Amino acid sequence: MELRITPLSPEESYPYELLLLADPSRPMIDDYLPRGWCHVARLGDEIVGQFVLIPTHPRTLEIVSLAVAEAHQGRGIGKALVLAAIAEAGRRKAAAVEIGTGSTGWLQLMLYQKCGFRVVGVDPDFFVRHYEEPIYENGMRLRDMVRLRLALE
């Protein structure tokens, strides 16, 4: 089956199961969804991944959510989503794309850097300040956000 990545149509519901994989806070998700564009990856009729882009600064878009269904991870879908998000940002005439991820997410950090992103900073205690419940990833408490950026021009 061929992977298809397309904008979520207005009549479709947001894929909250996938959105919550990327961000465990429903209030945070509900805050950024109306400000951005959600795209989904499909295998046949099944939605297996998603990303959300929002404008943050002039000519800058941020990937604020990106997730692949657990049953479909490790098949290149995450990379396809990142590349599709970069292409969408280019179509929207962005000069740069940014993404933030947890400092404990080694696989995500490697993926984003393989796709051309460069680390530009760390937001210490981001996940402590913005999430009521502690988040654990790879056996560690998630505290800091690593910020990455890809220049398109």
N, C-alpha and C positions, 0 to 999 in steps of 0.2 A: 504494500500500500504506500502511496505517495503522501508525504507530509505536505500539508497546505497551511500557510500562515496568512490569515486575513483579519481585517477589522471585525470586531464583534458587531453584529447587526443590531439596530435599535430595538428590534422585537425580541432579541435574545436576552436572557438573564445573565448577569455577571457570574462568572465561574468562581463563586466564593470558596469552594473547596480548594481550588488551586491558589486563589488569592491569599487564603489563610495559611497555606504552606510557606509562602514567601514572607508574610507579615501576620503574626498571631493576633494583632489588634484590629478588631472589626471597626472601632471608631476611627482609627488611623486610615484604614482602607476607605471607609465611607467619606472621609475628608478629602482624599485625593482623587477618587474616581470621577467626580463631576468635573474636575479640572483637567482631565486628560483623555487619552485615547487608549482603549483596551483592544489588544489583538490576541487572537487565539490560534493555537496550532491544532490541526485536526489530522487524525488518521482515520480515513473513512468518515463516519458521522461522529466519532468520539473526539471530544476536546481533551487533548493530552498535555497542553501547556498554554501559557499566557504571558504577556508582558503588558505593562502600562507605562506610557510616556506622558510626562507633563512638562509644560513650559515652566522654567524656574527663573532665568535671567534673560535679558535680551539675547535672542538667537541661541539660546541654550535650552536643550531638553534634557530631562532626567528620566532614566528608567527607574521607576519607584517600586516596581514589582516585576518579578520574573520567576516563574516556577514551572516545573515539569512534574506530572503525576508520577508518584513513586514507582508504579509498575512499568513506567516507560523511561526511567532515568538510565543514563549510561549508554544511550543510543545516538547521541549527537543532536538531540532535540534542543537542549539548552543552548548549544552553540548556534544552531539555526535561528533560535529566537533572538539571541543577542545580535547576530548579523542582520536579521530582519528589522530589529529596532534601530540599528545604525542606519540602514537604508531608508527607513521611514523618516528618521530625523533629517537625513539629507533631502528627501522629497519635500520636507517642510522648511527647507532652507536654513536649518540650524547650522551654526558655526562650530558647535561642540555638543557632545553627549556626555552626561555624567551619570554615575551610578554609585550608590553607597551600599556597603555590605558589612556584615559582622566580621570582626577581626579573627574570629574562631572558624570562619568558613573557608578553609584552605582550598577546597575544590573550586568554589566560586571565585576566589581571588586568582587562582591560576587560569580559569576559563576567561575571565575578563581581560587579563593581561595577554593571553594568547590571541584575543580578538583586537588587541591594539590599545587598550586602556592603560593609562599610567597612574600610579598612585600619586595623589596631590595633597593628601592630608589625612589626619585622623581626628575624629570628633570624640574626645574622651568622655566616657560615661553616657553616651547618647542613649543606649538601651536601658540604662538605669533611670535616666531623667524622663523618658517618654513612654515607658511601659510599666504598668503597675506590678505585674507578675514577673519574676526572674525568668530569663530565657536561657536554656542550656543547649549547647551545640558541640558535638564532638567531645562530650564529657567535661566541658568547661562552661562556666557562667559567662554569658555574652555581656560585655560591658561597652566596648568601643566600636564605633563605626569607622571603617576605612573608606575614604572618598577617592574615587577614580574618575579620570576624565580622558576623553578621546577628542582631539581636534579634528574637525572635518575640513577645515580650510588651511 
